[in-house]
Amino acid sequence: MGTLAWLNGNFCELDDAKVGVQDRGFLFGDGVYDVIKIYYGRPFSLQAHLERLQRSSLAISIDIPYSLEEIEVVIGSLIKDSKCMSGFVYMQATRGCAPRDHYFPSGVTPTLLIYVLDIGMPASRDNLTPTDCITLPDERWMNCHIKSINLLPNILALQKAKEAGAGEAILYRADGTVTEGTRTNIFAVVDGTVRTHPESRHILTGITRNIALDILHNGNIRLAEKAFTIEDLSEASEVWTTSTGLEIAPVKNIDGQLVNKVVPGPICSFLIEEFWKKIEVECCG
Ligand SMILES: Cc1ncc(COP(=O)(O)O)c(C=O)c1O
């Protein structure tokens, strides 16, 4: 079976899902998206992802013509019909199809695409490979809290990381403040305190970030939602990234410098353990 999709009210194979070349997502990148991970045949943190999709779309005045309840039903059907046990749900909303003009078109229905991508192998914490990172200037726009489909700076930075033999680029602003990765949020243990950039326009409020913060808070781990600098990062005893796709991923090496001989360190190991318990409670129960 191919990849199942749902486009503007109709189920189809992903390869058969077509939008016009005048779609504003194609012409302008005028749209938003979100990604949900499927574990054991169930979507993890579904509500949080649906609400973020809605927040992102409203932030750029796209009024998705389906309720979150309707989208939830579509996702349930796609996962069931594709018999997907482990994979992703991709959702993308654009302002719709209209003759090219920068102004918002009137009377146009937004495009909503949802599909399920089966990754074909069971989810497992045993696949964990510590990541090597490079650091790069953050060249993105000022509204990174919106999950826009405009990912050009992220793509260019991640490609640079790949060409340098690394798995992620950690981004920093002109004053040296670390914001996040190209597709992840970043945590560092600085002087015994876990730090991560606070919610702001400079980062995406990651769903995995928020789960990690909850776990650390409940585990009475010293924690501050306080930005750290590139210099702090170079002295951190533990660093890890969080994201839907890569979960809690320990960082081994930054710009060729070892973070610590033991990776994952004790706090990251605790977090991974507790994160998987959460997945199992929510998706296996
Ligand atoms: C720029 C950026 N930051 C952080 C994240 C992590 O967010 P989440 O944990 O919700 O996947 C992502 C995920 O796509 C991202 O693109």
The ligand as an SDF file (V2000), in Angstrom:
LIG
                    3D

 16 16  0  0  0  0  0  0  0  0999 V2000
   12.9690   24.9240   14.5270 C   0  0  0  0  0  0  0  0  0  0  0  0
   12.4170   23.8320   15.3710 C   0  0  0  0  0  0  0  0  0  0  0  0
   12.6050   23.8790   16.7050 N   0  0  0  0  0  0  0  0  0  0  0  0
   12.1410   22.9060   17.5150 C   0  0  0  0  0  0  0  0  0  0  0  0
   11.4690   21.8150   17.0060 C   0  0  0  0  0  0  0  0  0  0  0  0
   10.9660   20.7430   17.9330 C   0  0  0  0  0  0  0  0  0  0  0  0
    9.5850   20.8450   18.1150 O   0  0  0  0  0  0  0  0  0  0  0  0
    8.7170   19.5720   18.4820 P   0  0  0  0  0  0  0  0  0  0  0  0
    9.2850   19.0280   19.7450 O   0  0  0  0  0  0  0  0  0  0  0  0
    7.3440   20.1120   18.6730 O   0  0  0  0  0  0  0  0  0  0  0  0
    8.8350   18.6130   17.3520 O   0  0  0  0  0  0  0  0  0  0  0  0
   11.2300   21.7340   15.6240 C   0  0  0  0  0  0  0  0  0  0  0  0
   10.4790   20.6090   15.0480 C   0  0  0  0  0  0  0  0  0  0  0  0
   10.1870   20.5500   13.9050 O   0  0  0  0  0  0  0  0  0  0  0  0
   11.7150   22.7680   14.7910 C   0  0  0  0  0  0  0  0  0  0  0  0
   11.5360   22.7350   13.4580 O   0  0  0  0  0  0  0  0  0  0  0  0
  1  2  1  0
  2  3  1  0
  2 15  2  0
  3  4  2  0
  4  5  1  0
  5  6  1  0
  5 12  2  0
  6  7  1  0
  7  8  1  0
  8  9  2  0
  8 10  1  0
  8 11  1  0
 12 13  1  0
 12 15  1  0
 13 14  2  0
 15 16  1  0
M  END
$$$$
